[in-house]
Amino acid sequence: GIQVEQSPPDLILQEGANSTLRCNFSDSVNNLQWFHQNPWGQLINLFYIPSGTKQNGRLSATTVATERYSLLYISSSQTTDSGVYFCAVVIGGSQGNLIFGKGTKLSVKP
Amino acid sequence: KAGVTQTPRYLIKTRGQQVTLSCSPISGHRSVSWYQQTPGQGLQFLFEYFSETQRNKGNFPGRFSGRQFSNSRSEMNVSTLELGDSALYLCASSLEWDNEQFFGPGTRLTVL
C-alpha cells in the first residue's frame, strides 16, 4: 500500500524561527491534508492541498503531486505552534480513508 | 456551522465489556469515518460510512463494528474489550470521499 513519510520526526525551535516540514508519499493521491494535533488530541485542519500552494497567515503549504511530496512552512514560530503536525493522503478508488504519516513533533521554546 | 461532535469524551471500561461511541457529523456531510490513534500504531483507519452503508473498512478484527443512521450520525461499537483497545477514537466527516475531512474532539477510551 501507499507509504506516507514525514520528516523530521522531531523539531525544536526557538520562538521566532522558521521551519519546513516535509511529507513524501509513494503513489498518486486524490487528496492531501495537513493537520495540527492540539494537546487535547483534536486534529485541527491546516490545509486541504492536493496540489499547488496555499497560505494562511504565518503558515503556507505546497504540494507537488507529480513529484509526490508536500511541504508545510511555519514562519515566525510561536510557542502555541507546538504540537504534532500530521500529513494525510487519500488514494483513489472511492476509498475515502485518510492514510496518515507518523507526524512531526514540534516544540517551540520561548 | 457546528463542527463534528463526539460523545462521550472520556470512557473507562474493563476487559471483556463492550462500548458504543457516537459521532454527529457537520450538517450536510454524508461521509463519516472512524480512526484509532495509539502511541504505537499511530492513526489508523477503522471504517467509513456513506448514506448508511459501510463503504470501506480498515484492517481491524470483527469486534469493531459501526453503523450510520439516516441523519448521518454514526456509532461505533467495540465488543469484548481488550487492554490494547485503549486509544483515542476520532471521527471525521466530509461531503464526499475525496473532499476535505473535519475531525471531532475524539473519545479517549481506557480499558482496565
Boltz contact constraints between the chains, C-beta under 6 A:
constraints:
  - contact:
      token1: [A, 30]
      token2: [B, 98]
      max_distance: 6.0
  - contact:
      token1: [A, 31]
      token2: [B, 98]
      max_distance: 6.0
  - contact:
      token1: [A, 41]
      token2: [B, 88]
      max_distance: 6.0
  - contact:
      token1: [A, 41]
      token2: [B, 106]
      max_distance: 6.0
  - contact:
      token1: [A, 42]
      token2: [B, 105]
      max_distance: 6.0
  - contact:
      token1: [A, 43]
      token2: [B, 103]
      max_distance: 6.0
  - contact:
      token1: [A, 48]
      token2: [B, 100]
      max_distance: 6.0
  - contact:
      token1: [A, 90]
      token2: [B, 98]
      max_distance: 6.0
  - contact:
      token1: [A, 94]
      token2: [B, 97]
      max_distance: 6.0
  - contact:
      token1: [A, 95]
      token2: [B, 56]
      max_distance: 6.0
  - contact:
      token1: [A, 96]
      token2: [B, 31]
      max_distance: 6.0
  - contact:
      token1: [A, 96]
      token2: [B, 48]
      max_distance: 6.0
  - contact:
      token1: [A, 96]
      token2: [B, 97]
      max_distance: 6.0
  - contact:
      token1: [A, 97]
      token2: [B, 33]
      max_distance: 6.0
  - contact:
      token1: [A, 97]
      token2: [B, 45]
      max_distance: 6.0
  - contact:
      token1: [A, 97]
      token2: [B, 48]
      max_distance: 6.0
  - contact:
      token1: [A, 97]
      token2: [B, 56]
      max_distance: 6.0
  - contact:
      token1: [A, 100]
      token2: [B, 43]
      max_distance: 6.0
  - contact:
      token1: [A, 102]
      token2: [B, 42]
      max_distance: 6.0
